[in-house]
Amino acid sequence: MTHLNQLIYETSLLLLYPVLALLGFCFVRMLWQSGELLLDFQIMRRHQRPEQTQQLRNIESDENNALQNSLQQITLNPAQHFRIRQFAESVQQELTHQNRLTLTARIEHLIHEQETDLLRDVNQVRMLVRLGPCLGLAGTLIPLGPGLLALSQGDLSRLSAQLVLAFSTTVIGLLVGGVCYVVALSRAQMADRIAGDLELVGKSVRELLQTDSEQIQLNHEFEAEPSGVQP
């Protein structure tokens, strides 16, 4: 049993430096995510203006039954969110294809790709919410073993150094978890807004294409009808 205890103790000591390295990486990621959140706030502030929302709601066909002009205006508008601009540009490219039968499915796939990217950004922050406190707890418990051993040997300087390390990792872990929790909530709210705008653009394009197709079909049927004038 003594050998087993010694093995577990030495294994836990080997985990100390990887835990500290991961905790430091999480702290850097927290700072990076916080900076990205401030940038996203500025982008969303421009995107949520009434004129930008109205532009997305006013997608319409021109006199040639083409959506290119409306989508081009969205793509070239720097106040729109970059994911909305990317989506509008992708839809423009899909409209140039000759196969219109699968256009609805392709637009749905584009929306799914953008929503997947939004979810990935949120999940990256959510992972830090759980990982930060876990690493902080591990960084707290691991130095307590050498600290207690130093206390039994009367080495107070070594004990104090281990306690300082233990309490410092606790603070860093809790800080990472708390800040990333706020960032995750803000990112999730922004992602919901962007996803709603993507759905708006996608459904507007599909409805207009369906209306244009029905109008063209009615025109063909009207032209194919006999005049009704008897010789």
Secondary structure as UniProt FT lines:
FT   HELIX           2..14
FT   HELIX           16..47
FT   HELIX           50..57
FT   TURN            63..64
FT   HELIX           68..75
FT   TURN            78..79
FT   HELIX           82..95
FT   TURN            101..102
FT   HELIX           103..141
FT   TURN            142..143
FT   HELIX           144..152
FT   TURN            153..154
FT   HELIX           156..224
//
